[in-house]
Amino acid sequence: MPKMKIAFPAAFAAPDTPSFATLRSVAAAAALAFAAMPLAALEVCSPVESVAGEMPSLLPRGVKRTPVWHDEFNGGELDSTKWSYRTNFWGRRFAAFTGPEQHAVEVRDGKVHLKLIRLENGEYASPQLQTGEVMWDAPLLNPTNSFWFLAPRKPPKFEHRYGYYECRARLQQEEGWWSAFWMQTVTQGASLDPERSGIEHDIMESFEPGVILPACFHMNGGGEDYVGFHSPRYSGEGTFNEQTEAASMKLDKTVYHVFGLLWEPDGYTPFVDGVQRGEKVGRGRNHNGKDEAVSQVPEFLLISTEPKWYRKNRMTGEGVPELKNAFEKGDEFIVDYVRVYDLESAAEKLSFAPIASDDVLEPSVRNEVDHALSRADAALRSTVEESTGAADAAGEELAALIGPGDHSSTEIALKLISAQNPDGRWIVGTNDMTRAAVRVLENL
């Protein structure tokens, strides 16, 4: 990726929106957590008023500007057409998860408040909200009455594949419980093919007030087959906990933050407060040398909380002492909105406005052009040369995608580099335009 000079957005007029100073501090924190990437190379999102009258979203490049699904929590109660409660774990009711009858969720002032409650037995519970359900959400049937052991399942209220997933929230303020914004599939862990069974996307998890873990991706179930990876990637040096701490990010817990995940067919890129916080992952290897993967199936959303540590020892653990203080202080995890955006089509991604009027590539861009040509050369070595007619047709289509008019060398180089696939090719739909793109880059 070229080391582009990034212009930080000016402070936004809307109240509680990240300011210039906030974006700069988040970018600096991201650069520290992701030491391999210069601060200037971190992508900074653009503020977009995608929902009329509401807080602007902070959207990266390549994302459509109108959400395909969203909840602004403007009513007086939770929208049951969008959300359900997770109450079970492996088919059995889990007392630490609240149901609707326990009134641990309150919608007011345009936000949803997830609250910690104390049960009659003195233990604690809190809510998990979801737009779909995974296999272990279904209650177990009496095995003597049916060959099948699961109760009837419900179709997802919302699930989606690829795009940008965004949540604006204020973290919990007290120790003893945690909050999260994440995604799962209805077939989570059902096979050893994570592209087909799906991958858990932990976009934001806060186990300690004011600290969020790196974006985490979990696949192949939770047993010996489990594989996980992160962004920022772990170094492989030190213990797992030490690597986790090094890749975590500290935030001001008293204000709202925006958490986002760009999910593309070839990888995942996380964002915090409109600033990229780690490298794109999903096609490399994790800290243990295991292959990463990218889910290719629709996934549903969750916003959740959970008291520590009832889930230990197969859901028979004890609550931590800090829960009492958090409950007595009326602590809450507060979500302002959840929004989902589609990716732009390939043609939309390749349409652009001029960047600069120059004909000479600066060294960093020239270096990226050389890398792109090297990747393309490796991809084409095993390919039979196409006919002249096919090459000419691809060239014409590539030119049409770039658009009419005069464009600078830098502009063309950056757009072609960003459009190159992970395998080194340029393909739009069924059209392979790799050789045409190589000819253009070679002549810049």
Secondary structure in CASP SS format (residue, H / E / C, confidence):
PFRMAT SS
TARGET T0000
AUTHOR 0000-0000-0000
METHOD secondary structure of the structure
MODEL  1
M C 1.00
P C 1.00
K C 1.00
M C 1.00
K C 1.00
I C 1.00
A C 1.00
F C 1.00
P C 1.00
A C 1.00
A C 1.00
F C 1.00
A C 1.00
A C 1.00
P C 1.00
D C 1.00
T C 1.00
P C 1.00
S C 1.00
F H 1.00
A H 1.00
T H 1.00
L H 1.00
R H 1.00
S H 1.00
V H 1.00
A H 1.00
A H 1.00
A H 1.00
A H 1.00
A H 1.00
L H 1.00
A H 1.00
F C 1.00
A C 1.00
A C 1.00
M C 1.00
P C 1.00
L H 1.00
A H 1.00
A H 1.00
L C 1.00
E C 1.00
V E 1.00
C C 1.00
S E 1.00
P E 1.00
V E 1.00
E C 1.00
S C 1.00
V C 1.00
A C 1.00
G C 1.00
E C 1.00
M C 1.00
P C 1.00
S E 1.00
L E 1.00
L E 1.00
P C 1.00
R C 1.00
G C 1.00
V E 1.00
K E 1.00
R E 1.00
T E 1.00
P E 1.00
V E 1.00
W E 1.00
H E 1.00
D E 1.00
E C 1.00
F C 1.00
N C 1.00
G C 1.00
G C 1.00
E C 1.00
L C 1.00
D C 1.00
S C 1.00
T C 1.00
K C 1.00
W C 1.00
S E 1.00
Y E 1.00
R C 1.00
T C 1.00
N E 1.00
F E 1.00
W C 1.00
G C 1.00
R E 1.00
R E 1.00
F C 1.00
A C 1.00
A C 1.00
F E 1.00
T C 1.00
G C 1.00
P H 1.00
E H 1.00
Q H 1.00
H C 1.00
A C 1.00
V E 1.00
E E 1.00
V E 1.00
R E 1.00
D C 1.00
G C 1.00
K E 1.00
V E 1.00
H E 1.00
L E 1.00
K E 1.00
L C 1.00
I E 1.00
R E 1.00
L C 1.00
E C 1.00
N C 1.00
G C 1.00
E C 1.00
Y E 1.00
A E 1.00
S E 1.00
P C 1.00
Q E 1.00
L E 1.00
Q E 1.00
T C 1.00
G C 1.00
E C 1.00
V C 1.00
M H 1.00
W H 1.00
D H 1.00
A C 1.00
P C 1.00
L E 1.00
L C 1.00
N C 1.00
P C 1.00
T C 1.00
N C 1.00
S C 1.00
F C 1.00
W C 1.00
F C 1.00
L E 1.00
A C 1.00
P C 1.00
R C 1.00
K C 1.00
P C 1.00
P C 1.00
K C 1.00
F C 1.00
E C 1.00
H E 1.00
R C 1.00
Y C 1.00
G E 1.00
Y E 1.00
Y E 1.00
E E 1.00
C E 1.00
R E 1.00
A E 1.00
R E 1.00
L C 1.00
Q C 1.00
Q C 1.00
E C 1.00
E C 1.00
G C 1.00
W E 1.00
W E 1.00
S E 1.00
A E 1.00
F E 1.00
W E 1.00
M E 1.00
Q E 1.00
T C 1.00
V C 1.00
T C 1.00
Q C 1.00
G C 1.00
A C 1.00
S C 1.00
L C 1.00
D C 1.00
P H 1.00
E H 1.00
R H 1.00
S H 1.00
G C 1.00
I C 1.00
E E 1.00
H E 1.00
D E 1.00
I E 1.00
M E 1.00
E E 1.00
S E 1.00
F C 1.00
E E 1.00
P C 1.00
G C 1.00
V E 1.00
I E 1.00
L C 1.00
P C 1.00
A E 1.00
C E 1.00
F E 1.00
H E 1.00
M E 1.00
N C 1.00
G C 1.00
G C 1.00
G C 1.00
E C 1.00
D C 1.00
Y C 1.00
V E 1.00
G E 1.00
F E 1.00
H E 1.00
S E 1.00
P C 1.00
R C 1.00
Y C 1.00
S C 1.00
G C 1.00
E C 1.00
G C 1.00
T C 1.00
F H 1.00
N H 1.00
E H 1.00
Q H 1.00
T H 1.00
E H 1.00
A H 1.00
A H 1.00
S C 1.00
M E 1.00
K E 1.00
L C 1.00
D C 1.00
K C 1.00
T C 1.00
V C 1.00
Y C 1.00
H E 1.00
V E 1.00
F E 1.00
G E 1.00
L E 1.00
L E 1.00
W E 1.00
E E 1.00
P C 1.00
D C 1.00
G E 1.00
Y E 1.00
T E 1.00
P E 1.00
F E 1.00
V E 1.00
D C 1.00
G C 1.00
V E 1.00
Q E 1.00
R C 1.00
G C 1.00
E C 1.00
K C 1.00
V E 1.00
G C 1.00
R C 1.00
G C 1.00
R E 1.00
N C 1.00
H C 1.00
N C 1.00
G C 1.00
K C 1.00
D E 1.00
E C 1.00
A C 1.00
V C 1.00
S C 1.00
Q C 1.00
V C 1.00
P C 1.00
E E 1.00
F E 1.00
L E 1.00
L E 1.00
I E 1.00
S E 1.00
T E 1.00
E E 1.00
P E 1.00
K C 1.00
W C 1.00
Y C 1.00
R C 1.00
K H 1.00
N H 1.00
R H 1.00
M H 1.00
T C 1.00
G C 1.00
E C 1.00
G C 1.00
V C 1.00
P C 1.00
E H 1.00
L H 1.00
K H 1.00
N H 1.00
A H 1.00
F H 1.00
E H 1.00
K C 1.00
G C 1.00
D C 1.00
E E 1.00
F E 1.00
I E 1.00
V E 1.00
D E 1.00
Y E 1.00
V E 1.00
R E 1.00
V E 1.00
Y E 1.00
D E 1.00
L E 1.00
E C 1.00
S C 1.00
A H 1.00
A H 1.00
E H 1.00
K H 1.00
L C 1.00
S C 1.00
F C 1.00
A C 1.00
P C 1.00
I C 1.00
A C 1.00
S C 1.00
D C 1.00
D C 1.00
V C 1.00
L C 1.00
E C 1.00
P H 1.00
S H 1.00
V H 1.00
R H 1.00
N H 1.00
E H 1.00
V H 1.00
D H 1.00
H H 1.00
A H 1.00
L H 1.00
S H 1.00
R H 1.00
A H 1.00
D H 1.00
A H 1.00
A H 1.00
L H 1.00
R C 1.00
S C 1.00
T C 1.00
V C 1.00
E C 1.00
E C 1.00
S C 1.00
T H 1.00
G H 1.00
A H 1.00
A H 1.00
D H 1.00
A H 1.00
A H 1.00
G H 1.00
E H 1.00
E H 1.00
L H 1.00
A H 1.00
A H 1.00
L H 1.00
I H 1.00
G C 1.00
P C 1.00
G C 1.00
D C 1.00
H C 1.00
S C 1.00
S H 1.00
T H 1.00
E H 1.00
I H 1.00
A H 1.00
L H 1.00
K H 1.00
L H 1.00
I H 1.00
S H 1.00
A H 1.00
Q C 1.00
N C 1.00
P C 1.00
D C 1.00
G C 1.00
R C 1.00
W C 1.00
I E 1.00
V E 1.00
G C 1.00
T C 1.00
N E 1.00
D E 1.00
M C 1.00
T H 1.00
R H 1.00
A H 1.00
A H 1.00
V H 1.00
R H 1.00
V H 1.00
L H 1.00
E H 1.00
N C 1.00
L C 1.00
END
